[in-house]
Amino acid sequence: MKCPECGQWNRASMPHCIKCGAPLNIDGASKLQWKNTLKDSGPSTAYLRADEFGQVDSTPDARDQLAGEMQELKKRKHEGAERQRRLSKKTASRPEPEVIVTDDSSEYTRRVRRVEEPVTAIRVQPVSRNEKARREQSEIWNRVRFMDENGAFVESHTYDPVPAGGYGYSQGTGSWHLAGPLSKNIAPAPEKKKGILKILLMLLVVALLGAGGYFGYRYLASQDRPDYNKDAIITASLLDDLPAHTILIPGEEGTTIYVRELHASYVVMDGFATIVVADHTWYDNLEGALEETMDVTMTPFLKTASGKQTPLPLITYPITIPISPISLESPEGLYKEVSTTMYSIKFTVRPDSRITINDQDYSDIVNDETGEVVYNATVQPIGINPYVIKVRSRYCRENTINVTLYREKQEIPLDLAVGTIGSTDKNVMRVTATTLPGSEVHILSDYSDFDITELDTTGKFSFIAIFKEVGENTITITSSREGMRTSVVNHKVYYVPRPEEYTPKAWSLSPEGYSELLNNIKVRADKHQIYVVMGTVKDIINEKPLRVVINTSEDGKSQPVVVECPEQSKFHWEKGKYYRIFADVSGVYDNMPVLIARYSYIK
């Protein structure tokens, strides 16, 4: 520090000048005057933003702020360069001290200036020729720090003024020391206790900052959390026979409440604004797979006569989304082994439903009255043939079923002609098929008129299948060739004669006829004897396949039989109703004859 009276440079920690004794203003000198000139100027421009509620927010322009900071940094850089040039000029004008090295015979070498007057700047430091001793002295020297009268560390200069008392050499310690008042101002090394207190103080500050940040985040998060209305009354209801919810919002009589999502206003009457919302309103326009439930939110506003809207607390409640109904009829399960190129997948949905099969839209094949769908699937001989059926009914979420048709892989292609029917009322049917030309073809079921004239050239052949059983009949064809695996095709055909051919063959279930049936049930089942069942449905055993119990006695209390509806028929029997059914015997269930219905009439 330079003395303001005589211009002598002194150590920063000295309270008085070593030359003239004038007091030194340490506190004033330690302050950096250029810091006082730093200040942030206000933004020159600002953005004004207004929300839908009329609230105005002023935001400064970030570019103006950045430009101001750049100008301030440029000014500080220029002033710093000027100050550095002045300091360099003063340092260059200061006379350098003369340093000589003597006393080569001693263990230590000292550096001194042989002048009588006080030196401008000199650092006294013992230098040891012994490496270990020199390292120890270096550690002692590097631990020396300077403090002011208030106990604060001050900036150390590259020079140390020598006090008037001079310096001396200690024979006991082998080191040089200052004999003047400078040694009295050198503060001792900080104690261990003070270091621990400083560490604890730093940990406390960090903990306080962390706690403040945590609670500040919680506060800001609570400000962003929406305010929900806890006074609104929400109940489940119906609207046009569809699930809905009724919401009662309290308010002042005669005021109007506007709901943003519904684009409608409601007047408060009897203390409440009554809102009835159908549940499907919230998901009608949503595509893709939806969850079983969803939470809906309404945003109400209090609307004044002038048109101003004041937001009210949000209203939220859960709704249940029904799934689109679908009833698979054929095949009976989700997995079916087939041996034909074509297979009819039958299922029932609601009329006007939107359906896709393997991502192809087939909504046009839905029956407008019954909702029945018949899809003719092409089954390749590659093993697994998947069919993904998606149904989206009105006011429902999407429903998906996966049907798998398995057709065994073939080395020799063997396919029935496209359009081969699966049901008929005649006992004969012309069947056409194709295979690998030159293959050997065999028909394992009943047939006649086998035509193989084109088998060796095109692989085409045909025959007439004969059906001897009422109900399901299987046509079996094989194609073989040397060195290749034999291919087999099994095609089922449902055969039921016309009513005028079938019903006259029916036997009556009189008391005598019922007893005869029970005594000869196996014979009658093998011959598929036809009976007429008349009576009231007493009980429904199961729905799929549909099985009912009917008492065939005149009083309707005895002679029970089980009547089953085949997969190909669409009979719907209800409990307590009277029916006249023509059926053939198939077996026994719980000591009751089982008959397969072919024709059913209501009394």
C-alpha positions as CSV (number, residue, x, y, z in Angstrom):
1,M,0.0,0.0,0.0
2,K,1.3,3.4,-0.9
3,C,1.6,6.0,1.9
4,P,-0.5,9.0,1.1
5,E,2.0,11.4,2.8
6,C,5.5,10.3,1.6
7,G,4.7,7.9,-1.2
8,Q,6.5,5.0,0.5
9,W,5.1,1.5,-0.4
10,N,4.2,-0.5,2.7
11,R,2.9,-4.0,3.4
12,A,-0.9,-4.2,3.1
13,S,-1.3,-5.4,6.7
14,M,0.7,-2.5,8.3
15,P,-1.4,0.1,10.0
16,H,1.3,2.9,9.8
17,C,3.9,3.9,7.2
18,I,7.3,2.5,8.0
19,K,9.0,5.7,6.8
20,C,6.9,8.6,8.1
21,G,4.5,6.8,10.5
22,A,1.4,8.2,8.9
23,P,-1.7,6.0,9.4
24,L,-2.8,3.9,6.4
25,N,-6.5,3.6,5.3
26,I,-6.6,-0.2,4.8
27,D,-10.4,-0.5,4.6
28,G,-10.7,2.3,2.0
29,A,-7.8,0.9,-0.1
30,S,-9.2,-2.6,-0.1
31,K,-12.3,-1.4,-1.8
32,L,-12.4,-1.6,-5.6
33,Q,-13.7,1.8,-6.9
34,W,-14.7,0.4,-10.3
35,K,-17.3,-1.9,-8.6
36,N,-19.3,1.1,-7.5
37,T,-19.8,2.1,-11.2
38,L,-21.5,-1.2,-12.0
39,K,-25.3,-1.1,-12.2
40,D,-28.0,-2.6,-14.3
41,S,-30.0,-0.2,-16.4
42,G,-33.7,-0.9,-17.0
43,P,-34.8,-2.4,-20.3
44,S,-35.5,0.1,-23.1
45,T,-38.4,-1.9,-24.4
46,A,-40.9,-4.5,-23.0
47,Y,-43.5,-6.8,-24.3
48,L,-47.1,-6.5,-23.0
49,R,-49.1,-9.8,-23.0
50,A,-52.8,-10.1,-22.1
51,D,-54.6,-13.4,-21.5
52,E,-58.2,-14.2,-22.1
53,F,-59.2,-12.8,-18.7
54,G,-57.7,-9.4,-19.3
55,Q,-54.6,-9.8,-17.1
56,V,-51.6,-7.8,-18.5
57,D,-48.1,-9.1,-18.1
58,S,-45.0,-7.0,-18.9
59,T,-41.9,-8.9,-20.1
60,P,-38.6,-7.1,-20.9
61,D,-37.0,-7.7,-24.2
62,A,-34.1,-10.1,-23.6
63,R,-32.1,-8.7,-26.6
64,D,-32.1,-5.2,-25.1
65,Q,-30.9,-6.6,-21.8
66,L,-28.1,-8.5,-23.5
67,A,-27.0,-5.4,-25.4
68,G,-26.8,-3.4,-22.2
69,E,-24.7,-6.0,-20.5
70,M,-22.3,-6.2,-23.5
71,Q,-21.8,-2.4,-23.4
72,E,-21.1,-2.5,-19.7
73,L,-18.5,-5.3,-20.1
74,K,-16.9,-3.3,-22.9
75,K,-16.6,-0.3,-20.7
76,R,-15.1,-2.3,-17.8
77,K,-12.6,-3.9,-20.1
78,H,-11.4,-0.5,-21.3
79,E,-11.1,0.9,-17.8
80,G,-9.2,-2.2,-16.7
81,A,-6.7,-1.9,-19.5
82,E,-6.1,1.7,-18.6
83,R,-5.6,0.9,-14.9
84,Q,-3.2,-1.9,-15.9
85,R,-1.1,0.4,-18.0
86,R,-0.8,2.9,-15.2
87,L,0.3,0.2,-12.7
88,S,2.8,-1.1,-15.2
89,K,4.2,2.4,-15.6
90,K,4.6,3.0,-11.9
91,T,6.2,-0.4,-11.4
92,A,8.7,0.3,-14.1
93,S,9.7,3.6,-12.5
94,R,10.4,2.0,-9.1
95,P,14.2,1.4,-8.5
96,E,15.1,-2.3,-8.2
97,P,17.0,-3.3,-5.0
98,E,20.5,-4.7,-5.1
99,V,20.7,-8.3,-4.0
100,I,24.0,-10.0,-3.2
101,V,24.7,-13.5,-1.9
102,T,27.4,-14.0,0.7
103,D,28.5,-16.4,3.5
104,D,29.2,-19.5,1.3
105,S,30.7,-21.3,4.3
106,S,27.4,-21.4,6.2
107,E,24.6,-23.9,5.7
108,Y,22.1,-21.2,4.6
109,T,22.5,-18.4,2.1
110,R,20.9,-15.0,2.7
111,R,19.8,-12.3,0.3
112,V,20.4,-8.7,1.5
113,R,20.7,-5.1,0.1
114,R,23.8,-3.3,1.3
115,V,22.4,0.2,1.6
116,E,21.8,2.3,4.7
117,E,18.5,3.7,3.7
118,P,15.3,1.6,3.9
119,V,14.8,-0.6,0.9
120,T,11.7,-0.3,-1.3
121,A,10.8,-4.0,-1.5
122,I,12.7,-7.1,-0.4
123,R,11.7,-10.6,0.5
124,V,13.8,-12.3,3.2
125,Q,13.8,-16.1,2.8
126,P,16.2,-18.6,4.0
127,V,17.4,-21.1,1.3
128,S,18.8,-24.4,2.5
129,R,21.3,-26.4,0.6
130,N,20.0,-29.5,2.4
131,E,17.0,-30.8,0.4
132,K,15.0,-32.0,3.5
133,A,15.7,-28.9,5.5
134,R,14.8,-26.7,2.5
135,R,11.5,-28.5,2.1
136,E,10.6,-28.0,5.8
137,Q,11.5,-24.3,5.6
138,S,9.4,-24.0,2.4
139,E,6.4,-25.5,4.2
140,I,6.8,-23.1,7.1
141,W,7.1,-20.2,4.7
142,N,4.1,-21.1,2.6
143,R,1.9,-21.4,5.7
144,V,2.4,-17.7,6.5
145,R,-0.6,-15.5,5.7
146,F,-1.4,-11.9,6.5
147,M,-4.5,-10.5,8.2
148,D,-5.7,-7.0,8.9
149,E,-6.8,-5.6,12.2
150,N,-10.3,-7.0,11.8
151,G,-9.0,-10.6,11.4
152,A,-9.7,-10.8,7.6
153,F,-7.1,-12.1,5.1
154,V,-5.8,-9.4,2.8
155,E,-4.1,-9.5,-0.6
156,S,-0.4,-10.4,-0.5
157,H,2.0,-8.5,-2.7
158,T,5.1,-9.8,-4.4
159,Y,7.3,-7.7,-2.1
160,D,7.6,-7.2,1.7
161,P,8.8,-4.0,3.2
162,V,11.6,-4.3,5.7
163,P,10.8,-2.6,9.0
164,A,13.2,0.0,10.6
165,G,14.4,-2.6,13.1
166,G,16.1,-4.5,10.2
167,Y,16.5,-8.2,10.2
168,G,18.6,-10.8,12.0
169,Y,19.9,-14.4,11.7
170,S,19.2,-17.0,14.3
171,Q,22.0,-19.4,15.0
172,G,19.7,-21.7,16.9
173,T,17.1,-22.2,14.2
174,G,19.3,-21.5,11.2
175,S,16.8,-19.0,9.7
176,W,16.4,-15.3,9.1
177,H,13.7,-13.3,10.8
178,L,12.4,-9.7,10.8
179,A,13.3,-7.7,13.9
180,G,11.0,-4.8,13.2
181,P,7.3,-4.2,14.0
182,L,6.3,-6.3,10.9
183,S,6.6,-9.5,12.9
184,K,4.0,-8.3,15.4
185,N,1.4,-7.9,12.6
186,I,1.8,-11.4,11.2
187,A,-1.1,-13.4,12.4
188,P,-0.5,-16.9,13.8
189,A,-1.7,-19.9,11.9
190,P,-5.4,-20.6,12.2
191,E,-6.3,-23.0,15.0
192,K,-7.9,-26.3,14.3
193,K,-11.0,-25.3,16.2
194,K,-11.7,-22.3,13.9
195,G,-11.3,-24.6,10.8
196,I,-14.0,-27.0,12.2
197,L,-16.3,-24.1,13.0
198,K,-15.9,-22.8,9.4
199,I,-16.7,-26.2,8.0
200,L,-19.8,-26.5,10.2
201,L,-20.9,-23.0,9.1
202,M,-20.6,-23.9,5.5
203,L,-22.6,-27.1,6.0
204,L,-25.3,-25.1,7.8
205,V,-25.4,-22.6,4.9
206,V,-25.7,-25.5,2.3
207,A,-28.5,-27.1,4.4
208,L,-30.4,-23.8,4.6
209,L,-30.1,-23.2,0.9
210,G,-31.3,-26.8,0.1
211,A,-34.3,-26.5,2.5
212,G,-35.2,-23.1,1.0
213,G,-35.0,-24.5,-2.5
214,Y,-37.2,-27.5,-1.6
215,F,-39.9,-25.5,0.0
216,G,-39.7,-22.9,-2.8
217,Y,-40.3,-25.7,-5.3
218,R,-43.2,-27.0,-3.3
219,Y,-44.7,-23.6,-3.2
220,L,-44.3,-23.0,-7.0
221,A,-45.7,-26.5,-7.7
222,S,-48.7,-25.8,-5.6
223,Q,-49.3,-22.6,-7.5
224,D,-49.4,-24.6,-10.8
225,R,-51.8,-27.2,-9.5
226,P,-55.3,-26.7,-10.8
227,D,-58.1,-25.8,-8.3
228,Y,-60.9,-28.4,-8.3
229,N,-64.5,-27.6,-7.4
230,K,-65.4,-29.5,-4.2
231,D,-68.9,-28.0,-3.9
232,A,-70.3,-29.4,-7.2
233,I,-72.7,-32.3,-6.9
234,I,-72.1,-35.1,-9.4
235,T,-74.4,-38.1,-9.8
236,A,-74.8,-40.9,-12.4
237,S,-78.0,-40.7,-14.6
238,L,-79.4,-41.5,-18.0
239,L,-79.9,-39.4,-21.1
240,D,-81.9,-40.9,-23.9
241,D,-81.4,-44.3,-22.3
242,L,-77.7,-43.9,-22.4
243,P,-75.3,-43.6,-19.4
244,A,-74.8,-40.0,-18.4
245,H,-73.9,-37.8,-15.4
246,T,-75.7,-34.9,-13.8
247,I,-73.6,-32.0,-12.4
248,L,-75.0,-29.4,-10.1
249,I,-72.8,-26.3,-9.8
250,P,-73.7,-23.9,-7.0
251,G,-74.0,-20.2,-7.8
252,E,-76.0,-17.0,-7.3
253,E,-79.6,-17.0,-8.6
254,G,-79.9,-15.9,-12.1
255,T,-76.2,-15.9,-13.0
256,T,-74.9,-17.8,-16.1
257,I,-72.3,-20.5,-16.1
258,Y,-70.5,-21.3,-19.3
259,V,-68.7,-24.6,-19.9
260,R,-65.9,-24.5,-22.4
261,E,-65.9,-28.2,-23.3
262,L,-69.6,-28.3,-24.0
263,H,-69.8,-24.9,-25.7
264,A,-73.0,-24.2,-23.8
265,S,-74.2,-21.8,-21.0
266,Y,-76.4,-22.8,-18.1
267,V,-78.5,-20.5,-15.8
268,V,-78.4,-20.9,-12.1
269,M,-81.9,-21.8,-10.8
270,D,-82.7,-22.8,-7.2
271,G,-79.1,-22.3,-6.3
272,F,-77.6,-24.6,-8.9
273,A,-76.8,-24.7,-12.6
274,T,-77.9,-28.2,-13.8
275,I,-75.8,-29.9,-16.5
276,V,-76.6,-33.3,-17.9
277,V,-73.8,-34.8,-20.0
278,A,-73.9,-38.1,-21.8
279,D,-70.8,-40.2,-21.1
280,H,-70.1,-40.9,-24.8
281,T,-69.7,-37.1,-25.4
282,W,-66.2,-37.4,-24.0
283,Y,-64.9,-40.3,-26.2
284,D,-67.0,-40.3,-29.4
285,N,-64.2,-38.6,-31.3
286,L,-61.3,-40.6,-29.8
287,E,-59.8,-43.3,-32.0
288,G,-57.8,-46.4,-31.1
289,A,-57.9,-48.6,-28.0
290,L,-59.5,-46.9,-25.0
291,E,-59.3,-47.9,-21.3
292,E,-62.3,-49.2,-19.4
293,T,-62.5,-45.9,-17.4
294,M,-61.4,-42.3,-18.0
295,D,-61.4,-39.1,-16.0
296,V,-63.1,-36.1,-17.6
297,T,-62.6,-32.5,-16.7
298,M,-65.0,-29.6,-17.2
299,T,-63.9,-25.9,-17.2
300,P,-66.7,-23.6,-16.0
301,F,-66.7,-19.8,-16.2
302,L,-69.0,-17.3,-14.5
303,K,-70.4,-15.2,-17.3
304,T,-71.5,-11.6,-16.6
305,A,-74.0,-9.5,-18.5
306,S,-71.1,-7.6,-20.2
307,G,-69.7,-10.8,-21.5
308,K,-66.7,-11.0,-19.1
309,Q,-65.9,-14.5,-18.0
310,T,-64.4,-15.4,-14.6
311,P,-62.9,-18.9,-14.3
312,L,-64.4,-21.2,-11.7
313,P,-62.7,-24.2,-10.1
314,L,-62.4,-27.2,-12.4
315,I,-64.9,-30.1,-12.2
316,T,-63.6,-33.7,-12.7
317,Y,-65.2,-37.1,-12.4
318,P,-64.7,-40.6,-13.7
319,I,-66.8,-42.4,-16.4
320,T,-67.0,-46.0,-17.6
321,I,-66.7,-46.8,-21.3
322,P,-68.7,-49.9,-22.4
323,I,-67.0,-52.3,-24.7
324,S,-68.4,-53.0,-28.2
325,P,-70.3,-56.3,-28.1
326,I,-69.3,-59.1,-30.4
327,S,-70.6,-62.7,-30.4
328,L,-68.5,-65.3,-32.3
329,E,-70.7,-68.1,-33.8
330,S,-68.4,-69.9,-36.2
331,P,-65.9,-71.2,-35.3
332,E,-67.1,-72.1,-31.8
333,G,-63.7,-71.1,-30.4
334,L,-60.8,-68.8,-31.3
335,Y,-58.8,-71.7,-32.7
336,K,-60.0,-74.0,-35.5
337,E,-58.3,-76.7,-37.6
338,V,-59.6,-76.7,-41.2
339,S,-58.8,-78.5,-44.4
340,T,-60.5,-76.3,-47.0
341,T,-59.4,-73.2,-48.8
342,M,-62.5,-71.2,-47.8
343,Y,-64.0,-71.0,-44.3
344,S,-66.9,-68.8,-43.2
345,I,-66.2,-66.8,-40.0
346,K,-69.6,-65.8,-38.5
347,F,-70.2,-63.3,-35.7
348,T,-72.8,-60.8,-34.6
349,V,-72.3,-57.2,-33.7
350,R,-74.6,-54.2,-33.2
351,P,-76.1,-52.8,-36.5
352,D,-74.1,-49.8,-37.8
353,S,-70.9,-51.0,-36.2
354,R,-67.6,-50.4,-37.8
355,I,-65.5,-53.6,-38.3
356,T,-62.1,-54.3,-39.6
357,I,-60.5,-57.7,-40.4
358,N,-56.7,-57.7,-40.6
359,D,-56.9,-53.9,-40.9
360,Q,-59.3,-54.0,-43.9
361,D,-62.6,-52.3,-43.5
362,Y,-65.6,-54.7,-43.9
363,S,-68.3,-52.5,-42.4
364,D,-70.4,-52.9,-45.5
365,I,-71.1,-56.6,-44.8
366,V,-72.8,-56.0,-41.5
367,N,-76.5,-56.8,-41.6
368,D,-78.4,-53.6,-41.0
369,E,-81.2,-55.3,-39.0
370,T,-79.6,-58.2,-37.2
371,G,-75.9,-57.2,-37.1
372,E,-74.8,-60.6,-38.5
373,V,-71.5,-60.8,-40.3
374,V,-70.3,-63.6,-42.5
375,Y,-66.7,-63.4,-43.7
376,N,-65.4,-66.0,-46.1
377,A,-61.8,-66.4,-45.1
378,T,-59.2,-67.8,-47.5
379,V,-57.1,-70.3,-45.6
380,Q,-53.7,-71.1,-47.0
381,P,-51.9,-74.4,-46.4
382,I,-49.2,-72.7,-44.4
383,G,-50.2,-73.7,-40.9
384,I,-51.5,-70.7,-38.8
385,N,-53.7,-68.2,-40.5
386,P,-54.5,-65.3,-38.1
387,Y,-57.5,-63.1,-38.4
388,V,-57.7,-60.0,-36.2
389,I,-61.3,-58.7,-35.9
390,K,-61.8,-55.2,-34.5
391,V,-65.3,-53.9,-33.7
392,R,-66.2,-50.3,-32.8
393,S,-70.0,-49.9,-32.0
394,R,-71.7,-46.6,-31.4
395,Y,-71.1,-45.1,-27.9
396,C,-68.7,-48.0,-27.1
397,R,-64.9,-48.5,-27.1
398,E,-63.2,-50.8,-29.5
399,N,-63.3,-54.6,-29.0
400,T,-60.8,-57.0,-30.5
401,I,-60.8,-60.8,-31.0
402,N,-58.2,-62.9,-32.6
403,V,-59.4,-66.0,-34.6
404,T,-56.8,-68.5,-35.7
405,L,-57.5,-71.0,-38.5
406,Y,-55.0,-73.8,-38.8
407,R,-54.5,-75.6,-42.1
408,E,-51.8,-78.2,-42.3
409,K,-48.9,-77.5,-44.6
410,Q,-49.0,-79.4,-47.9
411,E,-46.2,-80.7,-50.2
412,I,-48.8,-81.6,-52.8
413,P,-51.3,-78.8,-53.3
414,L,-54.9,-80.1,-52.9
415,D,-57.7,-77.5,-52.9
416,L,-61.5,-77.6,-53.3
417,A,-63.0,-75.2,-55.8
418,V,-63.9,-71.7,-54.6
419,G,-67.6,-71.6,-53.9
420,T,-67.9,-75.2,-52.5
421,I,-70.9,-75.0,-50.2
422,G,-71.1,-76.1,-46.6
423,S,-74.8,-76.8,-46.3
424,T,-77.5,-78.3,-48.5
425,D,-81.0,-79.8,-48.4
426,K,-80.1,-82.5,-51.0
427,N,-78.4,-85.8,-50.3
428,V,-76.0,-85.4,-53.3
429,M,-73.6,-82.6,-54.3
430,R,-71.1,-82.1,-57.1
431,V,-67.6,-81.5,-55.8
432,T,-64.7,-80.1,-57.9
433,A,-61.0,-79.9,-56.8
434,T,-57.5,-79.4,-58.1
435,T,-54.1,-81.0,-57.2
436,L,-50.7,-81.5,-58.7
437,P,-51.0,-82.9,-62.2
438,G,-50.1,-86.6,-62.3
439,S,-50.9,-87.2,-58.6
440,E,-52.9,-90.2,-57.4
441,V,-56.3,-89.1,-56.0
442,H,-58.6,-91.1,-53.7
443,I,-62.1,-90.4,-52.3
444,L,-62.5,-91.9,-48.9
445,S,-66.2,-90.9,-48.3
446,D,-69.3,-92.0,-50.2
447,Y,-69.2,-90.8,-53.8
448,S,-70.1,-91.5,-57.5
449,D,-69.3,-90.4,-61.0
450,F,-65.5,-89.8,-60.4
451,D,-64.1,-87.7,-63.3
452,I,-60.3,-87.7,-63.7
453,T,-60.0,-86.8,-67.4
454,E,-58.1,-83.6,-66.7
455,L,-56.1,-84.9,-63.7
456,D,-52.8,-85.6,-65.7
457,T,-52.9,-82.3,-67.6
458,T,-54.4,-79.6,-65.3
459,G,-54.8,-81.6,-62.0
460,K,-58.5,-80.9,-62.0
461,F,-61.0,-83.7,-61.0
462,S,-64.6,-83.9,-59.8
463,F,-67.2,-86.3,-58.3
464,I,-70.6,-86.5,-56.7
465,A,-70.6,-86.7,-52.9
466,I,-73.4,-88.8,-51.3
467,F,-74.8,-87.8,-47.9
468,K,-76.4,-90.7,-45.9
469,E,-76.7,-89.0,-42.6
470,V,-78.9,-86.1,-41.6
471,G,-76.8,-83.4,-40.1
472,E,-73.0,-83.1,-40.6
473,N,-71.3,-85.2,-43.2
474,T,-67.5,-85.2,-44.0
475,I,-66.0,-85.4,-47.5
476,T,-62.4,-86.8,-47.4
477,I,-60.0,-86.6,-50.3
478,T,-56.3,-87.6,-50.5
479,S,-53.6,-86.8,-53.1
480,S,-50.3,-88.7,-53.2
481,R,-47.2,-88.9,-55.2
482,E,-44.0,-90.9,-54.9
483,G,-41.4,-89.3,-52.7
484,M,-43.8,-86.7,-51.4
485,R,-46.1,-86.5,-48.3
486,T,-49.7,-87.3,-48.9
487,S,-52.1,-84.3,-48.7
488,V,-55.6,-84.8,-47.1
489,V,-58.7,-82.5,-47.3
490,N,-61.7,-83.0,-45.0
491,H,-64.7,-80.9,-45.9
492,K,-67.9,-80.9,-43.7
493,V,-71.3,-80.4,-45.3
494,Y,-74.5,-79.9,-43.2
495,Y,-77.3,-81.8,-44.8
496,V,-80.9,-81.4,-43.7
497,P,-83.8,-82.5,-46.1
498,R,-86.5,-80.1,-46.9
499,P,-89.4,-79.9,-44.4
500,E,-91.8,-81.7,-46.7
501,E,-89.3,-84.6,-46.8
502,Y,-88.1,-84.5,-43.2
503,T,-91.2,-83.8,-41.0
504,P,-93.4,-86.7,-42.3
505,K,-90.8,-89.2,-41.0
506,A,-91.3,-87.9,-37.4
507,W,-92.6,-90.3,-34.6
508,S,-94.9,-89.0,-31.9
509,L,-93.7,-88.9,-28.2
510,S,-96.8,-90.3,-26.7
511,P,-96.4,-92.2,-23.4
512,E,-95.9,-95.4,-25.3
513,G,-93.5,-93.8,-27.8
514,Y,-91.5,-92.1,-25.0
515,S,-91.1,-95.5,-23.2
516,E,-90.1,-97.2,-26.4
517,L,-87.5,-94.5,-27.0
518,L,-85.9,-94.9,-23.5
519,N,-85.8,-98.7,-23.9
520,N,-84.2,-98.6,-27.4
521,I,-82.2,-95.3,-27.2
522,K,-79.0,-96.7,-28.7
523,V,-80.8,-98.2,-31.7
524,R,-82.8,-95.0,-32.3
525,A,-79.6,-92.9,-32.0
526,D,-77.7,-95.0,-34.6
527,K,-80.6,-94.7,-37.0
528,H,-81.1,-90.9,-36.2
529,Q,-84.8,-91.5,-35.8
530,I,-86.9,-88.4,-36.2
531,Y,-89.4,-87.3,-33.5
532,V,-91.8,-84.4,-33.0
533,V,-91.3,-82.6,-29.7
534,M,-94.2,-80.5,-28.4
535,G,-94.2,-78.8,-25.1
536,T,-93.1,-75.8,-22.9
537,V,-89.4,-75.1,-22.2
538,K,-88.9,-76.0,-18.6
539,D,-85.2,-75.1,-18.2
540,I,-82.2,-73.9,-20.2
541,I,-79.2,-76.1,-19.6
542,N,-76.6,-73.9,-21.4
543,E,-76.5,-71.2,-24.0
544,K,-73.7,-72.3,-26.4
545,P,-74.7,-74.7,-27.8
546,L,-78.3,-73.9,-26.8
547,R,-79.8,-76.8,-24.8
548,V,-83.2,-76.8,-23.3
549,V,-85.4,-79.2,-21.3
550,I,-89.0,-79.8,-22.6
551,N,-91.7,-81.9,-20.9
552,T,-93.5,-83.7,-23.7
553,S,-96.5,-85.0,-21.7
554,E,-100.0,-83.6,-22.2
555,D,-100.0,-82.0,-18.7
556,G,-96.4,-80.6,-19.3
557,K,-95.0,-82.2,-16.1
558,S,-93.3,-85.4,-17.3
559,Q,-91.6,-87.1,-20.2
560,P,-88.6,-84.7,-20.3
561,V,-86.3,-84.6,-23.3
562,V,-83.2,-82.5,-24.1
563,V,-83.3,-80.5,-27.3
564,E,-80.1,-79.1,-28.8
565,C,-79.8,-76.4,-31.4
566,P,-77.0,-77.2,-33.9
567,E,-74.3,-74.7,-34.8
568,Q,-75.8,-74.1,-38.3
569,S,-79.3,-73.2,-37.1
570,K,-80.4,-70.0,-35.4
571,F,-83.1,-71.2,-33.1
572,H,-83.9,-69.0,-30.0
573,W,-85.9,-70.7,-27.4
574,E,-87.1,-68.9,-24.3
575,K,-88.1,-70.4,-20.9
576,G,-91.8,-70.8,-20.4
577,K,-92.8,-70.7,-24.1
578,Y,-94.4,-73.5,-26.1
579,Y,-92.7,-74.9,-29.2
580,R,-93.2,-77.7,-31.8
581,I,-89.8,-79.0,-32.8
582,F,-88.8,-81.7,-35.3
583,A,-85.5,-83.4,-34.2
584,D,-83.6,-86.6,-34.5
585,V,-82.1,-88.7,-31.7
586,S,-78.4,-88.3,-30.9
587,G,-77.9,-89.8,-27.4
588,V,-78.7,-89.5,-23.7
589,Y,-78.1,-86.7,-21.1
590,D,-78.8,-87.2,-17.4
591,N,-81.2,-90.1,-18.2
592,M,-83.1,-88.0,-20.7
593,P,-83.1,-88.5,-24.5
594,V,-81.1,-85.9,-26.5
595,L,-82.5,-84.8,-29.8
596,I,-80.9,-82.5,-32.4
597,A,-83.4,-79.9,-33.7
598,R,-83.7,-79.4,-37.4
599,Y,-87.0,-77.4,-37.7
600,S,-88.7,-75.4,-35.0
601,Y,-92.2,-73.7,-34.9
602,I,-94.0,-71.7,-32.4
603,K,-97.2,-73.8,-31.6
